[in-house]
């Protein structure tokens, strides 16, 4: 047990590193007064949303904690599961807060750095992302390991299984916050993005991120609440879910503490390796930011393999026989490596289907020449095709991990995939910071070479964001399977059934399977509908301002005259007056209110459905089997839907950017403002809620339903 203090030390080190890098960011130059003003508006809007969201979630968290405590006490189990739940919820919320705070400080500092060089700008943006990454893994390790150490030290549980079962509440708390953060953030960012694109770029014909567009600040705020706080909460719950799932299975299968604590040591080692990886990321002027980020990510992965080998070889027996099955330390190591390779493989496939200049994205570009309809058809086709190889990778990883070390091997494969979460999330969070930096450069009227540098960073950021979403979906699949296996072991020990079998020929199981397969479609519908309603409110507001504010209307007319060098003094004065009249705060308010209101129903769907199916199944004495069928259906359907939506959206986004950069179609280039570009903007607008709202939220849906099932199983059956 004393060795676990080293794991806690790694968690503390992650937080110290995050605060050190935050201090470094704060000391960087913010730029001109205009840049400071824009940066402050984005930061204020982001924090206002986060506070409003957390006020609502605090009520939900307290109610669920009380219900958990009551359910546990009434069943003779420990009420401390509610303390674990509260700890997970607070840690997840804190990770989002810390990441958001530094991201909104890093954005205008990245813009200012881009005035000097690409290399300095990359350093600032990536450093901001690394705070998010290390905060997530630090809080995750401190939370899970801290609860384990405290519960064990106080000798509150005579049975290790009860102790571990109590800690599962931490994962439930993290998952609950993650789903609402992902859905709420996704609705916010896409309402602003769709409003800004359709009215600003398509109807008014003004450039992206232009300060005359009232939705521009809200759009930049949305990048932070969706892709920083949302993604951080997403990977936080995957991370702790993989750790806790493998701990549950470690005791259920082996009954040995070495198999329970091993995931904690691997997570602690992953923190050290992730910190090392951040120092590998650097780029020279004129170099490739993508290559620099890949060096950090793949380099740290190589180190992680060596670290896992040493830990597994040191902590586990070379061979152990349980229930007639022989398990080896090298088999467990093989499973973790399989998971790590699968994660990287899914990321590379995602890059192929969504990256700028790739064949699939080029096909979407080519189809844009005949209009919006063919652009959308091409994007849908790319998204559907992109499910094939990732699903094969996940299937192969499951089979080989199980061959290596049984169900424990699958759980360790999920952990292996997430061992480098610190550096993976740092690379991912770098994207929205770079995106914001480009928007600030445009709004502040900086020279074109500054926007070119930020666009170069942003183009890589789009790819890293798409890879991050693919990585999150892949990890969700394996983590969900690990949690499902843990659920099966809990049911087996609770009911004394060996093994716990889910027979799909049973009508109740098949019915639950169909319901589970339907849920991702219903969930996506709710999320897409929410984006549509919020976007309509945003569109009407932007149109109102363009129509009813004379100064803004006059400024748009001046902008339509062309290059600023041809403007008269009166034109410049009119333009400046228009800039002062754009009401950004009203658009921020619309996005915030819409997101808070619309996130509740999709979130409750994930929490309530497993409980209802379990209770209904109990009426025919098949509650566990019905719930198992539900989880199987939602997992298979949800993973495929999530990959499809995220990759289709990513392909549409980068197809639009390729057209803006002058990519040739049939020997001719089309730029911004052309009919081809407008078709691509429509496709990108359709893809936005795919890739930033419903798609990435689905992987939390499947994990949360599994975690809910795992936590409620002892009370429900």
DRENZA-478729 format. One record per residue: residue in one letter; y, x, z of N, C-alpha, C in turn. Coordinates in steps of 0.02 Angstrom, whole numbers, plus 50000, padded with zeros to 5 digits. Atoms other than C-alpha are relative to their C-alpha. Example, Ala and Ser with C-alpha at 12.3 -4.5 7.8 and 13.67 -1.06 7.14 Angstrom:
BEGIN
A499415004550000497755061550390500605004550000S499414995849997499475068450357500554996150037
END
This chain:
BEGIN
X499405004150000500005000050000500635004350000X499414995749998501205014450037500225002349931X499824997850067501105019649855500444994949963X499595005150033501935003149806500755001150013X499294998449989503545009849882500275004249942X499784996450060503595021349730500204995149945X499845005250050503575005849621500674996850016X499355002749980504994998449722500565004949986X499514994850015505895014949702500195000049926X499855000450072505735013349513500464994149985X499565005850009506514995949524500715001550022X499334998149976507955002849627500335004749950X499734995350050508165016949500500274996349939X499775004050057508305004149360500684996850014X499365003349983509704995049452500565005250008X499504994749995510605011349493500225002349930X499844998150069510495016249309500444994849968X499615005550029511164999149258500725000250026X499324999849972512655000549377500385006249977X499684993850025512995018449321500254998949929X499805001250070513035013249138500564994649996X499465005049997514114998049183500665003450015X499394996349982515365009749265500255004149941X499814996050059515345020849109500344995549948X499705004850048515695005648998500714998250022X499355002049974517135000349111500545005449989X499534994450008517935017549090500195001449928X499834999050070517975016548900500644996249982X499375002950021519595012248810499884993149968X500075006850027519784993548773500364999049935X499645000850062520954996248627500694997050010X499325002850000522584987348585500054993950045X499905006049960523354973048682499674993949968X500325005550036522734961048548499245000150011X500724999449989520954967548567499834998350072X500125001849930521084966148756500034992550011X499925007249994521674948248740499394996349972X500595003250030520244943548623499385001150043X500574998549957518964952348732500004996050064X499945003949939519624943448887499834992749987X500155007050017519504926448799499254999049993X500735000550008517684929748751499665000450068X500304999149934517254935848927500114993850043X499855005949960518114921049010499584994049978X500405005550026517234908648895499275000750019X500714998849984515524916648925499874998750074X500105001049929515724916849113500104992750021X499905007149985516384899049115499374996049984X500625003550018514814893249024499465001550051X500534998049954513674903149139500084996550067X499895003449936514484895949295499834992649996X500155007150009514374878249227499244998849996X500735000750007512544880749179499655001150067X500334998549937512064888449345500134994850054X499875005449952512894874449443499504994349991X500495005250015511754861949356499305002350020X500674997449986510214873049371499875000850075X500094999249928510524875949557499724993650030X500265006549974510214857349589499264999349983X500705000450022508604857849487499565004750041X500404994949965507994873749574499874997850073X500085002149930508294866849750499514994250005X500465005849999507404850349710499285002349989X500684997650014505884859249635499735004150058X500224996049943505814871549780499774995550058X500195004649947505764857149904499344996449984X500635003350021504404848149804499415004850006X500544995149994503374864149796499805001150073X500144998949929503534866949983499614994050029X500345006049975503014848850018499284999749974X500675000450030501544849349896499535005250030X500424994749972500914865849965499804998350072X500155001649930501044860350147499514994250006X500455005849997500184843750113499295001749981X500674997950021498714852950034499735005650044X500234994649956498584865850173500125006949973X499824993550027499284879750065500675002250028X499394997249972500774890750102500634997349967X499355002250026502534883750085500405005849971X499644994150025503064901550043500025000349923X499975000350073502704897449860500704997849978X499325002250016504414888949863500495005850007X499584994049993505204905249925499925004549940X500134996150060504364914349782500364996949940X499665003550055505034901149662500755001350002X499284998849994506804902849728500175007249982X499884993050015506684921849716499985001349925X500054999250072506124920949534500594997149964X499435003250031507504908849488500645004150009X499394996049985508854919349573499995006549961X500054993650037508214935549495500134999149926X499895001450071508184927849321500734998649986X499295001650008509944920749341500435006350007X499614993849989510584937349408499945004849941X500094995750058509834946949262500444997749942X499575002750052510734935349141500735001350014X499304998949981512364936949236500215007349989X499834992950007512324956049242500045002149927X500004998250071511874957549058500594997149964X499435003350033513194945049003500665003550019X499374997049977514544953249108500145006649964X499884993550033514294970549034500064999249925X499965001150072514034963948857500704997949979X499335002250017515724955348860500535005350015X499554994349991516504971448920499905005349945X500164994850050515624982248790500244998149930X499865002050069516104971948637500665002949973X499374997350028517954976448618500045007650008X500024992749994517604994048680499615003149941X500364997850060516344995648537500464999849939X499525000550055517694989648416500485005850001X499534994549994518905002548482499675006649982X500374993950016517575016148470499885000649925X500124999950073517245011148288500615002549962X499414997250033519035016548249499935007649994X500104992750001518445034348285499405001949957X500604998350038516655035048221499444995050013X500595004349993515025025548196499585002250059X500424997449947514115036948317500244997950069X499725002049935515285033248463499924992550010X500085007249994515245014648426499284998050016X500715001349985513335014648425499855001550073X500134998049930513325023648592500254994850049X499725005049955514465010848673499594993549998X500385006350008513524995748602499315000650031X500674999349974511815002648646500015000850076X499954999349927512375007648821500094993250032X499935006849975512944989748848499344996350000X500665003250004511234983648790499515002750052X500464996949952510334995948904500094997250071X499895003149934511144987949057499594993650006X500415006150000510334971349009499275001750008X500704998249999508654979648978499765002550068X500224997149936508574989549140500104995150057X499915005149948509264975049244499394995350002X500575004550004507844963949183499385003150031X500614997049974506434976049220500085001950073X499884998249930507234981949382499934994150046X500045006049958507434964449453499294997249999X500695002450004505694959649390499535003850046X500444995849958504834974249475500184999250074X499805000949930505864972549635499774993350027X500195006649977505494953949643499264999350013X500735000949993503614953949614499725004850052X500274995049953503234970149707500274998850070X499715001349935504434965849848499664994350036X500355005649969503614949049880499295002050022X500684997949984501884956849875499995004350063X499974995449942502364970549999500194996250063X499775003749940503274958650118499454995350025X500525004749979501904945450119499415003750031X500574996149974500574958750145500175003350067X499794996549939501564968250278500024995350060X499955004949945501874952450381499334996850016X500685002649989500004948250367500004992350003X499945007350003500414930350319499384996749970X500585002750035498814928350218499385004150017X500634996649987497034932450268499615001149935X500344999850064496444929550089500485002649946X499564997350052497214940649951500134995149943X499905004850054496944926549826500574995250016X499465004449980498104915249926500685003549994X499384996150006499404929049932500245000349928X499824999450071499364931649744500194993249972X499835006750023499364912849713500704998050021X499325001649976500944911449817500535003649958X499524996150041501794924949712500104996849932X499925003250066501484914549554500634995649998X499385003949999502964904049611500595003949972X499474995850027504074918849563500044999249924X500035000850072503504917149383500254993149979X499765006850015503834898349387500764999750004X499274999849993505614901349448500325003449941X499734996350057505924914149312499954996049936X500115003850061505184902949177500474993949996X499565005849999506214887849231500715001849978X499324997850018507864897149220500015002249927X500024997350069507324905449057500044994449949X500005005450050506984889148966500694996849994X499345003150002508634881249014500525004949971X499534995050025509574897448978499935000849925X500134999150071508754899148807500244993949960X499815006150036508994880948756500754998950005X499285001049991510744879348830500415005049961X499644994850037511314895948758499934999049925X500115001050072510544891848589500424994249973X499595005750021511424874948580500735002149997X499304997749998513074882948629500175004249939X499834995350053513024897048504499964996949931X500075002950067512434886648358500504994449986X499475005050010513674872448386500635003549977X499404996350019515074885248376499915003349932X500124996450062514274895048233500024995349940X500025004850055513934879848124500704997249987X499325002450009515674872948155500455005149967X499594994750028516484889648116499835001249927X500224998550068515454892247958500174994449951X499925005550048515504875047877500734998249988X499305001750009517334871347908500415006049979X499604994150014518024888947908499845003249933X500184996150060517044897947772499904995649938X500165004250058516444883647661500584995549980X499475004850017517834870647673500685003449991X499344996950003519374881247711500005006449960X500054994050040518744896747621500305006250032X499734994149966519334908947754499425004650022X500544995249984518354924747802499664998450067X500365000749937517064925347939500405003350056X499664997349940517774928248115500755000449993X499274999750009519544924848055500344996750059X499675002849940520774921648199500314993149989X499745006850013521454906048112499484994750012X500545004949989519754897748137499954998750075X500005001549928519844888848307499325001050033X500684999349971517944890448329499775007250005X500224993050003517924909448310499845002850069X500134997449933518074913748495499374996850030X500605003449975516764900548540499375002949967X500564997050036515624908248407499815006750032X500144993549969515794925448486499744999350071X500275001549934515514918248659499264998149994X500695002250011513934910148591499515005649989X500444994250010513234926848535499765002850066X500184997349934513254932148717499564995350040X500395004649959512594916448800499314998749969X500655001150032511194914648671499575006249996X500394994150015510664932248626500015005450054X500014995349944511094941648786499684996650060X500275003449941510844929748933499354996449983X500605003750020509564919048838499415004549989X500554995450014508514933348772499795003850063X500174996549938508624942548939499564995850045X500415004549958507954927449034499314998949969X500645001050036506604925148900499525005850015X500444994349989505904942748914499885001350074X500114999449928506144942749103499394995950021X500565004249980504944928249121499355002149967X500614997350031503714935748995499755006050040X500154993849963503784952149092499654998450066X500305001649935503444944649264499384995749991X500605004050012502204932149190499405004349984X500554995550017501154946249116499775003850062X500194996349939501204955949281499604995550047X500325004549952500744940949388499334997349973X500635002350030499424934449266499445005150007X500514994749994498524951149268499825001250073X500164999349928498654951949459499514994550021X500455005649983497834934749475499295001449974X500664998750029496424939549357499685006250031X500274994049969496234956649438499604998450063X500365001949940495734948649602499444995149985X500505005250014494804933649529499375003049969X500584997250036493674944449419499675005650040X500284993949969493474960549519500004999750076X499965000049927493984956549699500185006750028X499804993249980494704974149708500765000649994X499274999550001496524977849754500265004949947X499784995250051496584992349629500194996349936X499865003850061496524979649487500604995450008X499425004349986497864969149572500655004149997X499394996049996499114983149601500135004249937X499914996050061498824992449436500584997449956X499445002450041500014980849339500685001850028X499364998249969501384984849465500175007349986X499884992950014501165003549440500195001149927X499834999450071501195001549251500724997649988X499325002450007502784991249264500515005050026X499564994949973503575004549374500075006049954X499984994450047503095018249252500404998149938X499625002350059503815007649110500755000750009X499294999249986505505008249195500225007249987X499834992950010505505027349198500005001749926X500064998550072504935028249017500584996849961X499445003350035506265015648962500655003850010X499404996049988507625026049044500005006249957X500064994150043506975041448953500154998049927X499905002350069506975031348791500734999049982X499295001150014508825027048808500355006549981X499684993650015509255045548800499795002749932X500224997950067508315047148634500434996949945X499625003650050509525035348545500685003349988X499364997150020510925044448455500025000449924X499934999750072511615045048278500625004149982X499424996250024512755056848183500404995649952X499585003750046514205050548078499684999949931X500325000750065513495043747916499254999150005X500725000849991511755042547992499804992750004X500275006849999510645027348009499924997650072X500105002849933510835016848169499294997450011X500685002649994509145008848133499515005650017X500454994349986508285025848132500095002450071X499874997849931509135030548295499674995450051X500315004849954508545014648380499245000449997X500734999450007506785016648310499735006150037X500224993949965506675034348381499944998550075X500035001749929507085027548554499414995550016X500525005049987505875013048540499305002949991X500674997450014504385021848460499855006350042X500094994149958504675038048557499794998150070X500185002249932504615028948723499314996850001X500675003050004503065019548665499465005350005X500484994549997502165036048639499935002750071X500024997649930502635041848814499654994950044X500315005349959502085025048885499255000149994X500734999650009500345027048812499715005450046X500234994649956500155043648904500044998050073X499915002249931500825036049065499464995050021X500515004949984499625021349057499315003250007X500644996549995498155033049026499925003350069X500034996549935498575043349181499924995150058X500035004949946498825028049291499324996650004X500645003550002497265018849236499435004650020X500524995149984496195034449247500005001850074X499934997949930496855038049421499834994350049X500065005549952496805020649500499354996049994X500605004150010495275012249425499375004250002X500644996450003493455017049447499795000849927X500214998650070492685024649291499584994349973X500445005550022491435010249287499874995450058X500155005049948491154994149383499634994349967X500405005650027489884980049359500154993750040X499865006449968490394962149397499674994449959X500365005650032489304946849359499605002449939X500434997450053488174957649252500385003249942X499594997150053489624964049145500275006750023X499754993449983490104982449142500725000849974X499304998850017491964986149145500155007450011X499824992949993492655003749117500755000850002X499284998549998494335011549152500275001049930X499774998850068494445017048971500034993549959X499955006550033494114999248916500664996550017X499365002949979495624993349017500575003749964X499494996150035496655007548943500044997949926X500015002150070496095002548768500344993349990X499695006650006496644984648800500765000550003X499274999349995498404990048854500295003149937X499764996850061498585001148701499994994949942X500055005250052497994986748589500614995450004X499415004349991499374975848663500645003349977X499394996350019500704989248638500045000549924X500024999450073500164992148457500144993249967X499905006750028500114973348424500744998150002X499285001649994501904971448488500415003649948X499634996250050502544985348377499844997549929X500205002550066501544978448230500354993549982X499645006350012502294961048248500735001349986X499314998250012504014969048258500115002549930X499934997350068503744978548095499924994649947X500095005650047503094963048005500614995549999X499405004149995504584953248068500575003349962X499484996450036505734966848001499914999249924X500145000750072504874965447830500244993249974X499845006850023505164946647821500734998150012X499315001949984506944946647889500515005549987X499544994450006507694963847855500404999949935X499574999550059509124966947733499665004349946X500274996250056508484972547562499264999449990X500735000750008506654967847588499854994949945X500195004550054505694958547453500044992650019X499955007249983505544941947548500734997650004X499305002149995507414941547587500335000149932X499734999850068507834946747409499804993749961X500215006150034506824931647349500454994150018X499545005349979507974920347451500685001049966X499384998450035509484929247376499974997549927X500075001850071508824926547199500014992449990X500035007350006508504908047231500674996650014X499355002949983510294905547291500424998649939X499595000750060510964906547114499994992949973X500055007050025510374888747078500204994950053X499735004649952511134881347234499675000050069X500225000249931510854876747415499274997850006X500685002849994509234866947386499475005449990X500514994850014508274881547309500045005750052X499944995149946508974893447440499614997750061X500355002749941508294882147578499244999949988X500715000050016506614880147490499715007050006X500244993149997506444899047472499955002450073X500014998049929506884901847656499434996950038X500575003349968505614889047713499345003349981X500624996750024504284897347605499905006850033X500044993549967504674914547677499794999250073X500165001149930504614907847854499274998050011X500705002249994502934899247828499525005849986X500434994450017502174914447745499995005350055X499944994749949502794925647886499574998850061X500445001349942501624917248011499325003349991X500694997950015500064924147925499815006550037X500204993549972500024942547975500105000350076X499934999849927500764940648152499454996250036X500535003749968499474927348194499345003849996X500604995850006498094938648126500025005750051X499924994649951498774952948233499854997550070X500115002849933498784941848388499254998550009X500715001749995497014935648351499575006250008X500384993749995496354953348325500105003250068X499854997149935497224959348482499624996450056X500365003949949496444945248584499265001850000X500724998550006494684948848518499855007050026X500154993149980494764967648541500165001350073X499844999149929495624966748710499464996950044X500545003249962494274954748770499365004249996X500594995650006492914966248701500075006150044X499894994049961493714980648795499944998850075X500015001149928493914972748966500024992750019X500045007149982493594954048963500684996650004X499375003649991494944941849017500535004550030X499524995249971495744955649120500305004349944X499754996150056495904965448958500544996449961X499485003950035496894951348876500655000250040X499404999749957498084950949025500335006949996X499724993250003498284969849017500295001549931X499704999250066498604968848830500704997149999X499335002949994500054957248867500475004650038X499594995449961500684969348998500165006349960X499884994150042500474984048878500544998649948X499495001950049501514974748749500704999950032X499365000849966502884972048880500185006050044X499864994349956502784988848968500675003349986X499374996950021504284995048870500574994949995X499495005250006505334979448897500705002750009X499344997249987506784989848963500345002549936X499714997350061507074999248799500004994749945X500035005350051506534984448691500594995250007X499455004649988507824973048770500675003549990X499384996250012509154986748762500165000049925X499915000150073508884987748573500214993049977X499855006850021508944968848560500704997950020X499345002149975510504966148667500575003849965X499514996250039511404979448564500274995849942X499825004050058511434966748420500614995550010X499425004449990512604953348490500645003750019X499414996049984513764966848559500325002549936X499754997650064513924974148384500304994349959X499755005950035514154956648311500704998250026X499345001449969515574953248434500515005249980X499544994650017516334970148393500304998949931X499755001550068516464965348209500494994250000X499555005749996517254948648253500675002050029X499374997749969518544957148364500405004249951X499664995950050518944969648225500364995549949X499705004750048519274955048106500594996450032X499475003849967520304945148231500605004350018X499454995549981521324960248283500345003149939X499694997450061521724964548100499945007549993X500094992850004521024982148110499845002149928X500124997650069520824993047952499294998449977X500645002150029519384989047834499435004850018X500554995349984518425005047877499704998750069X500265001849934518274998948057499494994449993X500465005650012517484982647999499385002349963X500584997450035516344992447883499515003250049X500434996949949515695002448032499674994850044X500305005249957515454987148141499514995749961X500485003750041514614978047996499345003849993X500604995950006513404992547979499594999450065X500345001049936512994991048164499724992950005X500215007049996512894972048149499394998649956X500575001050044511694972648001499365002450033X500584997549962510514983248105499864995350058X500095004649944510824971448251499644993649980X500365005950023510224956648147499265001349995X500704998150006508614965848112499685000950068X500274999049932508384971248294499924993350036X500055006649968508714953248349499394996349974X500595003350029507394946748228499365003250026X500594996549973506164960148285499904998150073X500055001949929506574955848466499704993150008X500285006749997506194937548433499255000149984X500704999350017504544942348348499605003050058X500314996749942504124953748494499924995050057X500035004949946504544939848618499474994749987X500515005050017503434927448525499305002950008X500654996849992501984939648516499805000950072X500154999149929502124943748700499884993250033X500115006749972502234925048737499294997849988X500685002150016500574922148649499505003250048X500484996549956499644935448749500124998350073X499855001849930500554931448912499744993050016X500255006849989500134913048891499254999850007X500734999849995498314917048861499785003050067X500154997149934498314928049018500104994850055X499865005249951499104913949118499484994449996X500525005150009497854901649043499355002350032X500614997349969496424912949096500064999950076X499895000349928497194914149270499934992950026X500075007149983497314895149274499264998150004X500725001550001495464894049229499655002850061X500314997049940494994906049370500194996250063X499785003949941496024896049495499604993550004X500385006250002495154879949439499275001350021X500704998349985493454888449450499915001150075X500064998749928493764894349628500144993850041X499825006149963494534877649679499434994949998X500525005250009493144866549609499295002750007X500664997149994491714878749625499604999749936X500355000350064491314877249440499965007049970X500074993450030490634892549354499544999549939X499284998950015491144894149218500374993449991X499595005950013492594882149191500024999049924X500085001150072492244874449019500454994249977X499605005350031493444864548909499654998149936X500415002350056492384854548788500424995449955X499565004050043493414848348640499654993949971X500345006250023492074835448597500134994250048X499815005249952492654826048753500644996649975X499405003550026493894812548696500645001650038X499404998749961495094815848840500295006949985X499784993350016495154834348798500315000349930X499735000150068495404831248612500684996449998X499365003649997496784818648651500555004650027X499514995449971497664831348761500175005749952X499904994650050497424844648626500514997849947X499535002750050498324833548499500714999450029X499345000749968499734829948622500325006850007X499744993349993499924848448656500255002849934X499804997550066499994852448469500634996649976X499415003750021501334839148447500635002250037X499424998649958502474845248587500505005049969X499504995550031503254860148493500434996549947X499615003750050503784848048355500514995550035X499535004349963504544835848480500545004350033X499524995549967505364850148575500515002649949X499564997550053506074857448413500484994549977X499585005650021506704840248363500574998850050X499495000949949507624838348528500535005549997X499534994450003508384855648513500434999749938X499625000450063508884853548330500494994250001X499555005749994509604836348364500595001550044X499454998149954510614843448508500505004449964X499554995650038511314857048395500414995949950X499655004150049511734844048262500564996050031X499485004049967512674832948384500575004350025X499484995549975513594847448464500415002949942X499654997250058514014854748293500474994949969X499575005250027514714838148233500654999550040X499415000249958515894837748381500465006049986X499624993950015516414855648342500344999449931X499725000750068516664851948156500604995350000X499455004849997517754836848193500615003150034X499434996849965518814847148313500355005149956X499694995050044519084861448189500374996549943X499655003750053519494849148051500644996850026X499405003149970520714840148168500565005250006X499484994949991521614856348207500295002249933X499754998150066521724861348024500454994549970X499645005750030522374843847981500644998350039X499475002849959523514839648128500485005150030X499554995049973524294856148181500395003149942X499614997850059525704859748056500025007649992X499964992750004525854878248100499355003149975X500654997550022523994880948075499884998549926X500075002150070524004871447911500425004549955X499564995750039525484881847848499725007149996X500284993349999524634898047900499415000549951X500555000150048523094893247798500265000549928X499704999750067524194890747645500245007149985X499784993050010524944908147670499395004449987X500604995950009523204915547687499724999249930X500255001350067522754907547520500385003649946X499604996450050524104917747432499705006849983X500324993650017523004933147437500185005550049X499914994149959523294950747501500654999750040X499425000349956524504952647647500605003949973X499454995950027525514965647552500474996049956X499585004250044526164951747438500394994650038X499685005249961526794940847581500745001850012X499304999149982528644938347613500065000250076X499895000049927529394940147787499904993150029X500095006949978529404921247800499264998350004X500725001150000527544920847755499685003150062X500284996549941527154933547891500174996350064X499795003749940528144923648019499604993650006X500395006250000527254907547968499285001350022X500694998249984525564916147981499935001550075X500024998349929525934923148155500064993750043X499935006249963526484905948213499354996050000X500645003450004524834898748153499485003050047X500474996649955523844911848249500094997750072X499865002049931524694906448410499794992850014X500145007149991524274888148381499264998149998X500725001550002522384889248353499744999050072X500215001749932521644880748507499275001850011X500684997549990520114891448545499684996950063X500275002449937519934884748722499674993149993X500295006650010519594867048662499315000549969X500664999150032518154873148552499505002750050X500444997349947517434883148698499784994350046X500155005649955517524867448806499484995349968X500475004450035516604857048674499305003050002X500664996750001515184869748659499695000050070X500264999649931515014871548848499744993250022X500205006749978514954852848884499384997549962X500575002250041513754849448740499365003550021X500604996149982512554863448790499724997850067X500235002049934512484858348973499674993249998X500275006750004512184840148930499344999749962X500575000650045510914842948792499395004150021X500564995649983509834856348876499504996750048X500405002849946509144844849011499344996949976X500605003550022507914834048912499465004749974X500534995450022507004848248819499715004050059X500244996249943506894857848983499524996050043X500425004249958506174843449082499344998449965X500625001350038504894840148943499475005250017X500484994749987504074856948978499744999850072X500195000049929504044854649167499574993950017X500315006349979503494836449178499344998749964X500595001850039502184835349039499345002650030X500644997849971500834846549120499814995950062X500145003849940500994836849283499734993049982X500225006750021500824819949195499305000149971X500664999650031499324825349091499475001450053X500474998649946498474832549245499854993850042X500095006149960498754816549344499614994749962X500365005050041498184805249201499275001949992X500694997750007496644815949175499594999050063X500355001049936496214814149360499704993050006X500265006849997495944795449332499304999549972X500694999950028494374799649232499635006350023X500314994149970493944814749341499965006049952X499984994450047494424826849201500705003049995X499324997449999496164832349253500055007349977X499964992950021495854851249237499835000949926X500194999350071494984849249068500554997249954X499465002850040496374838049001500605004749997X499444995349997497694850249059499855006349959X500204994250041496714864548980500084998649926X499925001950070496664855148814500734999849979X499275000150014498554852248824500265007049989X499754993150004498884870748852499755003449936X500274997050062497744875848707500394997549940X499645002950057498624863948588500715002649994X499304997850002500394868748636500065007449984X499974992850012499994887348629499915001649926X500154998650071499234887648454500564997449955X499475003050042500514875848378500675003450012X499354997149982501984883448472500115007049973X499934993150026501654901548422500144999949926X499895000250072501524897348237500694997149982X499355003050012503064886148243500575004950017X499484995349978504074899348336500095005649949X499964994750050503654913048211500334997449936X499725003050061504034901648063500754999050006X499295001649993505724895848129500425006250008X499604994049988506324912748190500075004249937X499984995750060505874922048030500354996649942X499635003550052506514908547912500755000750012X499304999349984508174908948003500265007149988X499804993150012508234927947998500065001749927X499974998850073507864928247811500624996949969X499395003350026509254915647774500635004050020X499414996449976510484925647880500125006449960X499904993750035510184942347796500064999049924X499885001650071510104934247623500754998949988X499285001150004511874928347653500385006750002X499654993649994512404945847706499905004349938X500114996150061511604953747552500454997649944X499555002750051512614942147440500715002250014X499334997849981514194946447536500115007449985X499954992850014513824964947510499975001649925X499984999050072513724962447321499335001349967X500664999150030511844962547290499974996449933X500035002950068511514959347105499444994949994X500495005150019510624943747045500024999449924X500035000050073510054944946864500565004349970X499524995350026511214959746839500734998650015X499315001849984512764951446912500094999450075X499845000449929513584952947083500424993950016X499625005749976514244938047178500245001650071X499734998349934515364939847330500184993950041X499775005449957516164929547465500424995049961X499615005250033516864912947407499684997249937X500335002550060515724911247256499544994250017X500465005549989514584896247232499335002550028X500624997149974513084907547263500065001550074X499884998549929513844913247427500014993650041X499975006449964514204895247478499304997150010X500695002249993512374890947445499655003850055X500304995849948511854905547555500264998250069X499715002049936513044899947692499674993550025X500355006249981512244882647691499305001650026X500674998049977510514890547703500025003350068X499934996649936511094901747845500164995050056X499825005149950511834886647934499394995950020X500635003549984510164877447922499565004550044X500434995449964509284893047986500245001850069X499734998149935510444895848133499644996850059X500365002949944509654883048250499255001649999X500704997750004507944888448186499915006450040X500124993349972508154906548238500315001250068X499644998849938509314904848387499944994550052X500075005449951508874888348470499274998050008X500685002749991507204879948439499475005349995X500514994950010506214894948375499875004350061X500114995749942506474907148519499864996050064X500125004049939506434892848647499274997950004X500705002250000504654888248594499555004750040X500444995549963503904903948667500084999250075X499915001549929504664899448835499654993450017X500355006349989503984881748817499265001150016X500724999149991502194887748801499855003950064X500114996249938502364900348943500144995850061X499825004049942503234888349060499474994850015X500525005049988501914874949034499385003250032X500574996549970500554887749075500155001950072X499824998149932501494893849229500014993850046X500005006249961501784875949289499284998050017X500715001749989499914872649268499685004650051X500294995149953499464888649361500234998650071X499735001049933500604884649508499774993450030X500165006649972500184866149525499254998850006X500725001250000498304867949498499714999150071X500295000949933497884870549684500224993550034X499755006149967498934855249732499784993749964X500135005850041498444843749590499274998149997X500715001450010496554845449583499605001550063
END
